[in-house]
Amino acid sequence: MADHPSLLFVGGGLASARAAVALRAEGFAGRIHIVGEEAHAPYDRPPLSKQMLAASADAESCLLHPLSFYTDQRIELRTGARVVAVEPEAKRVWLADGEEVAYDRLLLATGSRPRRLAIAGDDLAGVHYLRTLADCLAIRPLLAPDASVVIVGGGYIGLEVAASARQRGCRVHVLESQDGLMKRAVPPAIGRFFEQLHGANGVDIQLGVTIRAFAGESRLTGVVLDDGGTLGADLVIVGVGIIPNVEIAEEAGLAIDNGVVVDEFGRTSDPDIFAAGDLTNHPNAVLGRRIRLESWQNAQNQGIAAARAMIGQAKPYAEAPWFWSDQYDVNLQMVGLPERWDSLLFRGDPDSHRFTAFCLADGCLAGAIAINNPRDIATARRLIEQRRPVDAASLVDESRPLRQLLSG
């Protein structure tokens, strides 16, 4: 292998772009080739359900860098190209048009796709899924004032879309099969806070609802519920989770278990193939278990860590997971990924629009959710990483700076 290996990044999103830029910034002089299936240059996804849908941002503002940047950095960026197969023994990939591309080391950053509803009418015009910039550009002009918009799924994406649609003057209904909002991500009290927030902003929320079908001939006219009733709709946006894109990795013989299995450096079961982002099942030393994360932070930072390992600068990737969401005038930030907690404590008034909730497990901080209170997150992250008992009374005492708990 040459002193400067030829690196191929499959997937034209945040993980590949940040990884490539980081290597160039650190002086790597070898070939970097990014192959992405989408027609656009790498872009940020978080604005798609927020500023882009609310029409306060345009597509260009979402791009991580202009096309000229990649040329200047000697990063070969190929858009609109789909990789259909990886041959680890020959160290090459095949594109859909029949072209083959060789590599010394490969990074798989193929991300994920929306989980689709297997019900009648899913293919009707007016039924949409939001994952890509193209999806967003298709949905945005449909958010007309007084349009009836039904959102299927009460998770982060569904609620962000609901907030954006209300800002556009739409009539919004959120249908959630669980008995609470964001139930897989946050404690029930936080879900109830957002239920009240959306209700106060005119959103009709229905919990414990199952959808039987989408009604209409060639175009959507409504949503058929499990009780036989029909909710009229001009537009449906479905957000019921994602599926990691592991197919080409699995066909290449890589280990798969709820994602592509990687070690703490992003290395797969093939020593010359690495993976990063939504599709990886990776060990997290902070949490003490393996996880698969669907987050902006993980895509960016694991991508950088894996790329460094590809050129012999291996350093374990281990961070407390961090998420955020913007809905109306409320910013949620969450650090940690608690599987369970013994108690939920509040710093500040939970009935207000500014407080922090702490999940304690065995006396240690397992997670924190800050509502319009981002300054608490950095300290909470360090407390989670320390993995030692914290004083509950001091944790909720607003008269005592939270950072004092770091020193015990």
Secondary structure, DSSP 8 states (H G I E B T S, - for coil): --SS--EEEE--SHHHHHHHHHHHHTT--S-EEEE-SSSS--B-SGGGGTTTTTTSS-HHHHBSS-HHHHHHTTEEEE-S--EEEEETTTTEEEETTS-EEE-SEEEE---EEE----SBTTTSBTEEE--SHHHHHHHGGG--TT-EEEEE--SHHHHHHHHHHHHTT-EEEEEESSSSTTTTTS-HHHHHHHHHHHHHTT-EEEES--EEEEEESSBEEEEEETTS-EEE-SEEEE-S-EEE--HHHHHTT--BSSSEE--TTSB-SSTTEEE-STTEEEEETTTTEEE---SHHHHHHHHHHHHHHHTT---------EEEEEETTEEEEEEE--S--SEEEEES-TTSS-EEEEEEETTEEEEEEEES-THHHHHHHHHHHHTSB--HHHHH-TTS-GGGGGG-
